[in-house]
Each structure stands twice: as structure tokens, then as C-alpha cells.
Amino acid sequence: MSDEKNLKDGLDDMLGDAKEGAKKAADKASEFAGEAKEKASEFADDAKETAKEFSDSAKETFGGANGENKKLMAGILAILLGSLGVHKFILGYNKEGAILLGFSLIMYLLSCFAIGLLFVWIPGVIGLVEGIIYLTKSDEEFYNTYQVGKKAWF
């Protein structure tokens, strides 16, 4: 009977040690999780601050929604890359930009067969004319016509 009692006491001691070890491990895991949450929160705050700084810088550089710098950017891109419809994408006219881009690509491909050479200049002229129109309009007129009124062509 004493062997059984010794065995039971030994098992109880081992069980107590295992419980104590598990409690220490749980405490360490909880402490680590708390530190990880704190670090993640600091990282998120830093990321938010960086994003806000970037957004403020972009608004300052490109003028946000006020139209002045959008007008300038759209006008210059229309003159330089008008045949690709980049200025249309800048103003939010995705369908019209895709039309110009698609027409240009098709004409570039067909220029290999000479038929495209007859029409490849059309999107470039459209971009040039639109760029000149954009740049010669007043800021208010540009904003009202192309950003509020959503006039897609010329």
C-alpha cells in the first residue's frame, strides 16, 4: 500500500509540476501576445500617419479635386500621350480612354498592312486638340465642364 501511496504522491507532484509549467507557459504566451498587440498597434498608427502624410502631399502636388493641377496634368498628357487616352483616364473617363487606346493599338497593328497608316494619326490629333482646349479654358470653366458636367469629348 505504501508503494501505491508513493506512486500516487509522485503522480500528484508531477501533475502539480505540469500544471505549474502550463500556467507559466500561458502567462508567457499572454505576455507575448500583449507585446505583439502593442507593436501591431504602434505599426498601424505609424502606417496611418505615413498614409496621411502621403495623401496630403499628393493633394498638395496634384491639387486634389480643385481642378487646377488636374487641368494642367490632363492638358499636358493629352498633348504628349493623347493618342493613348491617358488624359481621359486622368479625368475619370475610362470608357473614352479605352476607346482611344484601343483605336490607337488597332491602327498601330494595321499600319503593318498600310491601311492603319491612313488612320493612325486620328487619336493623336484628338489628344492634341483636347490638350489645347483643356489648357486654354479657365480653371472654373474646366472644372465645371469636364469634372462636374462630365463632358467626355472636346
C-alpha positions, 0 to 999 in steps of 0.5 A: 500500500505504501508503494501505491501511496508513493506512486500516487504522491509522485503522480500528484507532484508531477501533475502539480509540476505540469500544471505549474509549467502550463500556467507559466507557459500561458502567462508567457504566451499572454505576455507575448501576445500583449507585446505583439498587440502593442507593436501591431498597434504602434505599426498601424498608427505609424502606417496611418500617419505615413498614409496621411502624410502621403495623401496630403502631399499628393493633394498638395502636388496634384491639387486634389479635386480643385481642378487646377493641377488636374487641368494642367496634368490632363492638358499636358498628357493629352498633348504628349500621350493623347493618342493613348487616352491617358488624359481621359483616364486622368479625368475619370473617363475610362470608357473614352480612354479605352476607346482611344487606346484601343483605336490607337493599338488597332491602327498601330497593328494595321499600319503593318498592312498600310491601311492603319497608316491612313488612320493612325494619326486620328487619336493623336490629333484628338489628344492634341486638340483636347490638350489645347482646349483643356489648357486654354479654358479657365480653371472654373470653366474646366472644372465645371465642364469636364469634372462636374458636367462630365463632358467626355469629348472636346 
